[in-house]
Amino acid sequence: MRISKTQTALLIACLVYAAMLKWSYSRVEGVVGFPGMTTRDVPVVYSLFGFVVIGWVAAFVLPRRATRPSHVALWVLFLTWFVPCLLLTYHVGRLPPDVIFRFVLGITGAFLILTLLCRGRPLTPPRLRIEHTAFAIGLAAVTLPLTVAVFIVARQTSLDPTTSLFDLTLVLARRLEARSVMADHVLLGYGMATLGSSLAPICLAYGFLTRRHVFTALGAAGLLSLFVMDGTKSNIFLPVMLTGFMVLAERPGRSFGLALALGLTALVAGSMYMWLAQGNLWLSALLVRRMIVAKAMTMGAYFETFRGAPVYMKDTSLVNLFGMRPAVDKSNLVGEVFGAGIEENWNGSTWAEMYGDFGMPGLLIASVVMALILRCYDGTTKRAPFPLVCAMAGYGAYVWGETAVTTSILTYGVLATLVLLSHYGQPRIDEAGTMANATATAQTRAPSIEAGPEMLAGEVGAALGRPGG
């Protein structure tokens, strides 16, 4: 079997990233006292298995280049969820490593099934015919009032205006304070979730691609309003994430996975240096622990908590249809075992939540549902610019690493995102400005997801300025 230069680069980069992450956990995250994060002796054979699987999936299973939005999502899930789960899940709880290894095998199978299902034909969501101008006006008409409403609620309620939202020790208290305030504003709570996970990110990306800076400012204001409300740090770093996804997706000739692996390696190395050399935990606590390591911790915590005792979605509002009261939320049950008490939420990834509901079959269910959604993202590239859809698919994958897919569909705006992208109206030919140029450029750069190998090679070659094939 001949290995290309790209495959070799992906293999090396992902193994270096995995080694750096494991080393960082043993020197920083696992020893400084982060909640639920401890270290224990694990036989080397389990780590060896993890490295072998990581190298094989990176080089031979995942797409070498992002020619679909789902490819971006798969690489995000692979590097921020799958890699840490393979290496760090053994350090959670008190179950022996051989028991946890069987769960890791289930995780491996679930991710492989997801990658295989994403190779199917794109699914085109139903849509209404909407002109591009109407799309832009509608996007602004919904985003602006929500942003203003969040600012007003944050200023006119009992939230302490003197709290430093950049002080990590105060963020949890502020978040609990905001949650109690939102208990009296249920509809606004759903609006805030849609604003942060769909409307504001799309405004940011839309403004970036079309150079309509009023939309960039509107998206940034929406995220800022949420940060003022509850201090969620991801709202501040989301513009950087979306911009990075779009820039990488605009260059289909380059390997998205390679660039992302190198970037995350630099992030982990930088956070480890800040702690070991300067005694500063800021970067680790804010990004590495939250974005990467915590995903493995919650997988292990959900496995130990619900092993042999799935709840079958009895903690959701669906049980109200059968005259039952919802049980204690899964995240609170995990918080009771691994956190400070039943009042503490330990939100898990899509796979973790589905495991808590249905056991090992839940891992398969999660992969199937996510694959269907990602193929819908692929289908929206017929209307929306390729980099925009890639950015939103990548962000959706990031969200799935932190919450259940069922929650993400409504509460975190996945459904709203698909509706907006599928109704992204094409601009008129005579419409002036950069919109037509930006849309045409994005669609030219995006290789056709319906094309065969020869046509695909030609389109990529054309995008790079050289003959295809």
N, C-alpha and C positions, 0 to 999 in steps of 0.2 A: 504494500500500500504506500503510495507516494504522498508525502505531506507537503503542502504548499508553504510558501514563506508566510502567508497570512495565518495559516493554521499554526505554524511554529510560534509566531509572535503571540497569538492568542493563548496558546498553551503556556508559554513562559510567563506572560503578563498575569494570567489568572492564578498560576501557582505562586508567583511572588506575592500577589495580593493576599492570597489565602494564608501564606506563611507569615506575612506582616500582620494580618488580623489576629492570627493565633498568638503570635508573640506579644502583640499589644494587649490582648486580653490577659495574658499571664503576668504582664508587668504593670498594667494600668487598671483597666475596667474591672478585672476580677479580684483585685487586691485593695482598692481604695475605699471600699465600703458602699458602692452603689447598691440600692435595694435589689435583692434577689440574685446578685452576681457574686459568686464565690468560685474558688478553684479547688479541684481535688485531683488525685492521681488517676489517670485514665490510661489503660494499656495502649501502647503505641500502635497496635494493629488497627484500632478504630480510626486514629488520625491518618494512618497510611491509606485506609480505605477511602476516607474523605478526599485526600489529595488525588488519588487515582481517578475517582469519579469526577472531580472538578476538572482535571486536565482533559479527560475523555469528552465530557460534555462541551467544554469550551472549544475544543479543536474539531470535534466530529459531529456534534448534535446541533448546536445552536448555529443560526445563520452567520456567515462571516461578515456580511454587510447588511445594513438595514434597508431593505427594499420594500418593506411594509411597516406601518405603524406598530403592528404586533411584534415585530422583531425588536423594536426599541423596548417595548414592555417586557419581553422575555429576558433581555439582557439586564434590565433593571432588577427584575425579580431574581435572576440568577446571582447577581453580585451582592445585592443587599439583603436577600432572604435565604436563598438556597445554600450559598457558600457558608455563611455563619451557622446555619442549622446543621450542616454536615460536621462541623468542627467543634462547636461550642455547646450543643444541647446536652452533652454528657455532664456538664458542670452544674446542672440545675437539679435541685431536689436530692432525694436519698435513694432512688432506684439504682440498682446495679447497672454498670455499663452494658452488659449483654442484653438486658431488657430494653434499654434505651436504643440499642443498636437495631433492634427489630422495628422500632418506631422510625428510626432514620431510614431504614430500607423502604418503609411506606412513604416517607417524604420523597425519597428519590424516585420511586415509581410514579408518584403524583406529578412531580415536575416533568418527568419524561412524557407522561401522557399529555400534559398541557402543551408541550412543544410539538408533539405529533398532531394534536387536534388543530393547532393553529396553522398547519400547512394546508388546511382545506380551503375551498373557495371563499372569497370575501362575501359577507352578507350585507345587503343594502337595506338599511332601515327605511320604512315608509316615510314619505315626506310630502309637504305641500309646496307648490311652486311659489317662491317668494323672490322678489327682486333684491339685488344686493343692497340697495339703499334702504329698503325696508328692514333687512336683517340688521344693518348697522344701527338704525334708529331704534329698533326694538331692543337690541342688546344694551344700548345706553339707557333707554327708558326704564329698564328693569334694574340695572346695576346702580344707577345714581340714587334712586329713592331708597334702596336697601342700604347703601353706604351711609346716606344721611341719617337714616333711622338708627343704625348701629351707633353712630357717633352721638346722637341725641340720648339714646338709652344709657350709654356709657357715662355721659356727663350729668344726667338728671336722676341717677339712681344712687344707691348707697356705696358704690365702688369708691375706694379710697384713692383720691387723685395723687397722693404723695408717694404711692408705692412705686419703687423702682422696678420696672418690668424687665430690666437686664440683670437683676440680682436673682440668680438661680434658686436661692433659698426661699425667695418670696413668691415664685411663680405658682407653685402648687396652691398656696393660700389664696392667691388672686383668682386662680381658676375655679376653686371651690366657691369663692365669693361671687364670681360671675355666674356660676351654675345656679346658685340660689336666686339670683336676680332674674335669670331667664326662666325660672319656673313659673313666673307670672306673665311671660311673653312667649308662649309656646310656638305660635306661628312665626314670630320673628326668629325663634331658634332654628326652625327649618330653613328660613330665609338666609340666616347667617351661614349655615352649613353649605347651602347652594352658592352663596356669594363667594365663600372661601375656596370651594373645591371646583367650581365651574365658571361662574360669571366673571369674577375678577381675573382668574388665570387666562380665560379666553380673551378678555379685553386687553390684557398685557400682551399676549402673543399676537393678537390681531393688530394692535398698534405697532408692535415691533416689525411685523412683516410688511404692513402697508405704509409705514412711516406716518401714520396719523397719530401724532403724539397725544392728542386729547384722549384717545382710548388707552394709551399707555399710562397716562396720569390717572385716568378713572380706575383702571385696574389696580394701580399702586395704592390709590386712596381706599379702595375697598379692602385690600389686605391690611392697610394701616389701621382702619377702623376696627378690624377684628383683633389686631394686636393690642390696641388700646383697651378693648373690651376684656379680653381674657389672657393676654400676655403670651399667646401661643407663638413660639419662636419660628415655626415653620412658615408662618405668614410673612416673615421678614426675608427668609432665604428662598422662598418660592420663586421670585423673579429670576434669581441666579440659576435655579434648576431649570426653569422653562427656557431661558435663553440658551443655556448649554445644550439642551435637547434639540432646539431648533437649529442652532449653528451646526451641530454634528449631523443632523438629518438633511441639511442642505447640501451635504457633500457625500452622495451615495457611493462614490468611489473609494471612500475611506471606511475603515472598520469602526463602527459605532462601539462594539464591545471592547475593542482594544483601547480606544480613547477613554471609555468609562472606567475600565480596569486600571489604567495608569492614573487617572484622576483620583480614584478612591484609594489607591496605594499611597499616593502623595498625601492625601488627607489623613489616613491612618498614621503614616510615618510622622507627619507634622504634629499631630495630637500627642503621639508618644514622646516626641522630642520636647514638647512644651512641658510635659509633666516630669520627665526624667531630668531634664536640664534646668528647668526654670520653676518647677513645682506648681505649674499652672494647669488646672483641670478644665479650663473653660472650653477649649475646642473638643476635648473628649466628651465632656458632659453634654454639650450642646449638639454635637453632630455624630460622632462615632458611636457613642452609647445609644443615642436615640434613634439614629437612622439605620444602624447596622446590627449592633450587638443585641439590643433589646428584642429583636425579632426572634433570635434563637432562644433567648431566655423565656419568652412567653410560650414558644412552642413546647419547650420542656415542661413548663409549669402547667400548661393545659393538659399535656399527656399524663402527668402524675395525678392531677386533680380529677380528671374524668376517665381515667383508665378503667374500663369495665363498668362505667356508670354514666353513659351519655344521657343528656337531658332531653333530647328529641324536641328541641325548640320550645320547650315549655316555659322558657323565660321571655318569649316574645309576645307581642300584643295579639298574635294570631289566635291564641287560646281563648281570647275574649269571645270569639265566634262560637265557641262551644260552651259558653257559660262558666268558664274557669278564670281564675285570677292568675296572672303571670307569676311564675316562681322567681326566686332571687336570681338576678342576672349572673351569667357565667363569669363575667369579669369580676364581680364582687366575690364570688366563691373562690376564685383564684387569689384575689387580694386577701381573703381571710387566711389562706394557707401560706402564701408567700409574701404578703405585704403586712401592713400595719393593722389590718382588720377588715371586716366585711364592708365597711364604708369605702374602702379604697378600690378603685377600678384598675384592673389589669387587662386592658384591651389587648386582644390577640390578633394575629393575622387572619386572613381568610381561611387558610388551612387549619389554623388553631381553633377558630370558632366552629368550623364544620366538624372537626374532630370532637369537640365538646358536645356537639349536637348528635352526631351519628357514629362516633367511633371511627375505625379505620375506613369504612365506606365513605365517610364524610370527606376524606382527602380526595377521593375520586370525584365526588359531587362538586367540590370546589373547583377542581381542574376543568371539568366540563363546562360549568357556568362561566368561568373566566375566559375559556377559549371562545365560547359563543360571543361574549361581549367584545373580545379583541378582534374577532372577525367582522363584527359590526363596525368597529373603528376602521378596519381596513376598507370596508365598503364606502365609508364617508369620503375617502380621498377622490371619489369621482366628482365631488362638488367642492370640497374644502381644500386649501393648500396643503400639500404633503407635510411640510415642516410643522404647521399648526397642529395637524392631527397627531403627528409623532410626539409632539410635546405633551398633548393632552393624554395620549395613551401611556406615555412614560410616567406622567404624574399619577394616572389611575393605578398603574402598577405599584407605585410607591405607596398610595393609599391602601391598596390591598395588603401590603406588608404590615399594616397597622390596624386594620379593622375588617369586619366580615364583609363579604361581597354583597350580601343582602342589605346590609346597612349602607354600603357605599352607593347602591343603586339610587336610593332616594335621599338619605340624609347627607351623603357626601357628593351628590350631584353627578354621578355617572350617567344616569338617565338624562338629566338636563343637558349634559355635555354632548351626548349622542344626538339629541334633538337639535341642539344649536348647530353642530357640525353638519348634520344632514340637511339643514335648511340654510346653509351658507350659500346665498344666491350668487350666481355668476354676474359680474359687472357687465354693463352694456359696452359694446365695442367703442362707442363714442364717449364713454365716461372718462373724463380727464383725470390727470394725476397719476400717482404711483400705484393706485389699487390694481388697475388692469395689468400693469407691468409686473407687480409683485406676485399676483396670482398666476400669471402666465409663466413667470420664471420658476415658481415653486412647482407648478405642474410639469414643466419641462424637466426639471431636475429629478423629479420622482419617477423612477422606473415603473412601467406599467405592471400592476399586480396581476393582470390577466394574461400577460405575454408569456410566450414560450422561452426556452433558454436562448435561442439565437436572437430573437427580438430583444430580449432583456439585455443581452450583452451589447447589442447595438445601441440601445437607449443609454446605458451606462457610459459607453464609449463616447456617445454624442455629448453627454453632460460634462464629460471630462475634456472634450475638445480633441478626441482622436477617434479613428474608425473603430467600429465595434467588431466583435467576433474575434 
